[in-house]
Amino acid sequence: MNRLTLTAAGIVGAAALLAVPAEAGAAQTTTGPIGTTTTCGAYSLQAGLSTRACAEVTGNNVQLYGQISLAAPPSPGTPWPQTVELLTSLSGQVVGGASLGSISGYTRFTADTVQLRGVGGTVPCGSTVHGTFAAAAYPWNPVPVTVDVVVPC
């Protein structure tokens, strides 16, 4: 190979590396059309599933939810995963303050994304809310994921 070919190959490789996000599991924040801001913590991978804790903030109302989805689509020619019974838990609290509640139970997961909701409430502006979500299926232990969000004033 000549130098020009090697240089071109290096430039293409560097461009490909720069196009990949630095950390795929990093937190993300989006703003909805009605003034709701959704913040999700980093995801965790467990048994082919991706779990993530999220918080929706509208004014000073915070609603927490946990999300379970496939980590990636099945390979071509591979059947979709079987239904899995997961033991799930979701909890939230104002840091240094009151609990926003907790729920736990069994959640049935197929191949579609599932959200576990039901924890939240009105929080004083300027407060930090901490949410934790975990899912487990035998023989795998839960790998809790978290989200922290500050309620704006």
N, C-alpha and C positions, 0 to 999 in steps of 0.2 A: 504494500500500500504506500501511496505517496503521502507527503505531509498534508496536502490539501484535503485528501480523503479522511485522514485521521483527525484533522482539525474540525471538519464538518461533523464527523461522528461524535466528537466530544461536545460540540455545541448542541446537537440534537439531544444527547444524553443529559446534559445539564438543564436544558429546557424542560425535559420530561420530569426531572427531579424537582424542579421548582414548581411545577404544576400540581404536585401531590401535596395535600395539606400536611403541615408539620406534625400534628397529632390528631389522628382520626377520632379519638374518643374525647376530645376537648369539649368543654361546655359551649352551649350555643344560646343566643338570645334572639328572639324575633318579636316583632310588633304586629299585632293583628289590626284589622280594619276598624274595630270599635274601641280602640285604646287599651286593649289587653296586651300585656307584654308576657311572652312565654320564655322562661329560662330553663334550660335542661343541663344537668350535670353530665359528667363524663359517663360513658356507658361501660358496662362490664360484660364480658363474654362468659357464658356458662352452658355447657352441653349443647352447643350449636345455637344457643339463643342469645339475644342481645337484650340487656335490661338497662333501664335509664330512669332516673327520678327527675321530675319536672315541676315547675311552679308557674301558675298563671296569675298575674297581678293586674287587677283592674281597680284603679284608685287605691284604696287601702284594704281591699278584699283580696285575699290570697287563697288559691285553691291548688292543692298538691295532687299529683298523680304519678303513678308508676306505669311504665310502658314496657311491654314484652314483645319482641319481634324476632324473626329469623335473623341470624347473624349474616347470612347471605343466601341467595336462592340456591336450591339444590342443583347439583351438576346435571347436565343433559343426560337423559336416560335413567336418572335416579328418581324413585318415587318420592312424593311429598312426605314429610315427616308424619308419623302417627300422632294422634291426639295425646297430649301429656297433661296429667293432673299436677299442678304446681301448688305448693304451700307458699302463699304470698303474705307479705305484711307491708303496711305503709303507715308512717307516723310523721308528725310534724310538731314543731314547737317554735315559739318566739325565743330567740337566744336570750337567756337570762330572765325569761318570763314564763308565760302560761303555755300550756300544751294546746295544740290545735286538734288533738285527737289522734286516734290510731285505729286501724282496721286490720284484720287478718282473717285468713280463710283459704279455701281451695279455689283456684282459678283454672279453668280448662283452656288449654292453648292448642290451637291447630296450626295452620300456616298463616293465619291473618294476625295482624298486629292487635294486641289487646291492651286496653288501658284500665288500670285499677284506680278508681276515684272515690272521694268521700271524706277527705281530710282537708280542713281549711277553716277560714273565718275572717273576721274583720281584725286588722292589726294596726296599731298606732304607726303613723308615718315615721320614717327614720329607723324603724326596727329591722332587725335581720331575722329572717325565717330560715330554719334548717329542716329539711325533709329527708327521710330515709326510706328506701324501698328495697325489699329483698324477695327473691324467689328461690325455691328449692324443690328438687325432685329426686327421689331415691335413685341412686346412691350419692348424689351430689349435694353438698352443703350449700347454704345460701352465701352469696357474695353481695353484701349490701352496697347499694349505690346511693349517693347523696346529692343534694342540691342546696345551695345557699343563695338567698336573694334578699336584697335590701328594698324595703317598701319606700318609694319616693314620697317626698313631701310636696 
